[in-house]
Amino acid sequence: MASSSSAQVLSLYRTMLRESKKFSSYNYRTYAIRRIRDAFKENKNVKDIQDIQTLLNRAKENLEIIQRQVTVGHLYSTHKLVIEHQEK
């Protein structure tokens, strides 16, 4: 079960990061990526199966929120910030 849940956690982590990189707004994108990394690091030592399942469910809900917000962000796009032009 542990290897199955760790693979599931890793897959969810990667999916959340991939979806967060789709934000058109620099501020939302960097915040989401930072928040995901911090949350997963904070909970990396959780061993209880029930706690892991609760955290996975919460992360899946957050993934759905990210996906919705990315869609909304694309509908109402804005001009790129100066810092975004420098990243290339």
FIRO-323721 format. One line per 2 residues: their letters; for each residue x, y, z of C-alpha. Coordinates in pm, 1 decimal, m for minus. Example, Ala and Ser with C-alpha at 12.3 -4.5 7.8 and 13.67 -1.06 7.14 Angstrom:
<atoms>
as> 1230.0:m450.0:780.0 | 1367.0:m106.0:714.0
</atoms>
This chain:
<atoms>
ma> 0.0:0.0:0.0 | 282.8:240.5:81.0
ss> 442.4:217.7:m263.8 | 100.5:257.7:m423.5
ss> 19.1:567.2:m220.0 | 366.0:717.3:m271.0
aq> 328.3:675.1:m647.6 | m15.3:834.4:m625.2
vl> 122.8:1125.5:m421.3 | 408.9:1181.0:m665.9
sl> 171.1:1170.8:m961.7 | m63.5:1419.9:m797.0
yr> 229.5:1648.0:m707.3 | 354.0:1651.5:m1066.3
tm> 4.3:1707.7:m1203.6 | m55.7:1999.6:m968.9
lr> 275.1:2161.4:m1066.4 | 205.6:2106.1:m1436.0
es> m140.6:2261.7:m1407.5 | m8.1:2555.0:m1202.8
kk> 242.7:2638.5:m1474.5 | m54.3:2705.8:m1703.9
fs> m160.6:3018.0:m1511.1 | m130.1:3316.8:m1742.8
sy> m73.2:3550.4:m1447.6 | 283.8:3549.0:m1317.5
ny> 172.3:3617.1:m959.7 | m82.7:3334.3:m951.0
rt> 160.3:3096.2:m1119.9 | 449.3:3156.6:m880.9
ya> 222.6:3154.7:m575.4 | 58.0:2825.7:m673.4
ir> 388.4:2653.8:m745.8 | 543.8:2777.8:m421.4
ri> 236.2:2680.0:m218.7 | 223.6:2328.5:m368.1
rd> 592.7:2266.5:m300.0 | 563.5:2395.2:56.8
af> 252.7:2188.2:133.2 | 403.1:1865.2:1.7
ke> 732.0:1926.6:186.8 | 539.7:1999.2:505.8
nk> 355.7:1666.6:484.9 | 629.7:1442.4:345.3
nv> 679.5:1260.2:676.6 | 313.6:1169.4:732.3
kd> 288.9:790.9:776.5 | m70.4:731.0:887.4
iq> m273.9:589.2:596.7 | m588.0:776.7:699.9
di> m400.9:1107.5:718.8 | m242.1:1043.8:379.5
qt> m582.4:972.2:226.7 | m725.9:1291.1:377.7
ll> m435.7:1495.1:240.5 | m472.6:1330.6:m101.6
nr> m842.0:1415.7:m112.7 | m769.4:1776.3:m19.1
ak> m496.3:1795.0:m285.3 | m735.5:1657.6:m549.2
en> m988.6:1925.5:m457.2 | m714.8:2188.4:m484.2
le> m614.8:2049.6:m824.3 | m971.4:2099.6:m945.4
ii> m964.6:2456.5:m813.7 | m636.2:2522.8:m994.4
qr> m778.1:2385.8:m1318.9 | m1087.3:2606.5:m1290.6
qv> m882.5:2914.6:m1206.4 | m648.4:2854.4:m1500.0
tv> m950.1:2842.5:m1731.3 | m1092.1:3163.2:m1585.4
gh> m750.4:3326.9:m1608.9 | m730.7:3248.3:m1979.5
ly> m1073.4:3401.4:m2036.2 | m964.1:3731.6:m1880.9
st> m601.8:3759.7:m1983.2 | m391.9:4062.7:m1895.9
hk> m67.0:4212.4:m2019.2 | 252.7:4041.0:m1915.5
lv> 454.8:4193.5:m1633.5 | 803.2:4332.0:m1690.1
ie> 954.7:4043.6:m1493.6 | 793.3:3791.8:m1729.4
hq> 969.6:3943.6:m2030.1 | 1305.6:3906.6:m1854.0
ek> 1260.7:3532.8:m1785.1 | 1301.3:3433.7:m2150.2
</atoms>
